[in-house]
């Protein structure tokens, strides 16, 4: 659970300042093992969560008065009472769980490029960004290849020509077969640049997925980012997901 998810689940906006701090102390205890907090940390929690900067003297006085929830810590700060922690654990059992939300900053694909398409496309785009931003370059390259494959298939479906990229048993070709057809398919009518870039990203992903001695690096992906954005934009258009 992220801080935003916890904030919403608890309705912290409606709580008075001291109760808000106690809730946040519980969140940071479960997520980051913060056993004791100082008044400065409590003030920062409130502002980091979007609230106004509190009066620290008044906040400390009010925290000292809440003996049903708080006790003094060994360092002179505050600790949550065990009874309060158990009560909060019963109310919010998922507070300590690691969120499945992918945190990314849009380095490869800005949100505007994929927002409002399909949920699985959005998920792939976020994972591509997160892999690149966290130095997981092999994973990034493989997911870039996968997104291209998904969008090509969706484009063929949208145009009603996907039978041309299926084998005798009705299964879709591997990406190499789909890409070879896409380069010459008049109905799909890819731009010259996209035809060239299909092979670039197919090979980049293949190396990361299958070449034993190979390790992808940032400098292999970074020069191709603009090409990737352009290719994805065109495929989204061909798939009827962008106008």
Protein Blocks (a to p, Z undefined) as FASTA:
>chain_A
ZZklmmmmnommmpcfklmmmmmmmmmmmmnopabdcfklmmmmmmmnopacddfklmmm
mmmmmmmlbccdfkopacddfklmmmmmmmmmmlmpccfbdcdehlmmgfklmgoiafkl
mmmmmmmmmmmmnopaklmmmmmmmmmmmmmmmmmmmnopmmmmccfkopacdfklmmmm
mmmmmklopafklmmmmmmmmmmmmmmmmmmkbccdfklmmmmmmmmmmmmmmmmmmnop
aZZ
